[in-house]
């Protein structure tokens, strides 16, 4: 499975971080919500953009792994990761 990290960006509405994954069927636009970063990656509430991106980059391996598993289960052109995706059963 080929993946390429593209430059992540905080969404204009500050709802999450957008990043992309290259898959065999093309680019998949992914978003991880700020609520997810706060709940599972220790991002403090009302963090500035630089802190949000640092938290995202620090957790990128786990974030990418969850995104890839979701895409293996259900092919999609856009994917949103929420706290439920990271909750342990």
C-alpha positions as CSV (number, residue, x, y, z in Angstrom):
1,X,0.0,0.0,0.0
2,X,1.6,3.2,-1.1
3,X,1.1,6.3,1.1
4,X,2.6,9.7,0.7
5,X,2.5,12.3,3.4
6,X,1.2,15.6,1.9
7,X,1.5,18.9,3.8
8,X,-1.2,18.9,6.5
9,X,-3.3,22.1,6.9
10,X,-5.5,23.3,9.7
11,X,-9.0,23.8,8.1
12,X,-10.2,27.5,7.9
13,X,-13.0,26.7,10.3
14,X,-10.5,25.1,12.7
15,X,-12.7,22.0,12.8
16,X,-9.7,19.7,12.0
17,X,-6.6,19.0,10.1
18,X,-6.7,18.1,6.4
19,X,-4.1,15.7,4.9
20,X,-3.9,13.5,1.9
21,X,-3.0,9.9,1.2
22,X,-2.1,8.5,-2.2
23,X,-3.8,5.2,-2.8
24,X,-3.9,2.9,-5.9
25,X,-7.2,4.5,-7.0
26,X,-6.0,8.1,-6.5
27,X,-5.8,10.8,-3.8
28,X,-7.9,10.5,-0.7
29,X,-8.6,13.7,1.2
30,X,-8.6,13.0,4.9
31,X,-9.6,15.1,7.9
32,X,-8.9,14.4,11.5
33,X,-11.1,16.5,13.8
34,X,-9.7,18.7,16.5
35,X,-12.0,16.8,18.9
36,X,-10.1,13.7,18.0
37,X,-6.7,15.3,18.5
38,X,-7.9,16.6,21.9
39,X,-9.3,13.3,23.0
40,X,-6.6,10.9,21.8
41,X,-3.4,13.0,21.2
42,X,-3.3,15.4,24.1
43,X,-4.0,18.5,22.2
44,X,-5.0,21.3,24.6
45,X,-8.3,23.1,23.8
46,X,-8.0,26.4,21.9
47,X,-4.5,25.5,20.8
48,X,-3.0,27.7,18.0
49,X,-2.3,26.4,14.5
50,X,1.4,25.6,15.1
51,X,0.5,23.5,18.1
52,X,-2.3,21.7,16.3
53,X,0.1,20.8,13.4
54,X,2.8,19.6,15.9
55,X,0.3,17.4,17.6
56,X,-0.8,16.0,14.3
57,X,2.7,15.3,13.1
58,X,3.7,13.7,16.4
59,X,0.7,11.3,16.1
60,X,0.9,10.9,12.3
61,X,1.9,7.2,12.3
62,X,-1.1,6.2,14.3
63,X,-3.4,8.6,12.4
64,X,-2.2,7.2,9.1
65,X,-2.6,3.6,10.3
66,X,-6.2,4.2,11.3
67,X,-7.0,6.0,8.0
68,X,-5.5,3.2,6.0
69,X,-7.6,0.6,7.9
70,X,-10.7,2.6,7.3
71,X,-9.9,2.9,3.6
72,X,-9.2,-0.8,3.3
73,X,-12.7,-1.5,4.7
74,X,-14.5,1.1,2.7
75,X,-13.0,2.7,-0.4
76,X,-13.7,6.5,-0.4
77,X,-12.5,9.7,-1.9
78,X,-12.9,11.6,1.4
79,X,-12.4,10.3,4.9
80,X,-13.1,12.0,8.3
81,X,-11.5,10.6,11.4
82,X,-13.4,11.2,14.6
83,X,-12.9,10.1,18.3
84,X,-14.8,6.9,17.7
85,X,-12.2,5.8,15.2
86,X,-9.5,5.8,17.9
87,X,-11.6,4.4,20.8
88,X,-10.4,1.1,22.1
89,X,-13.0,-1.6,22.3
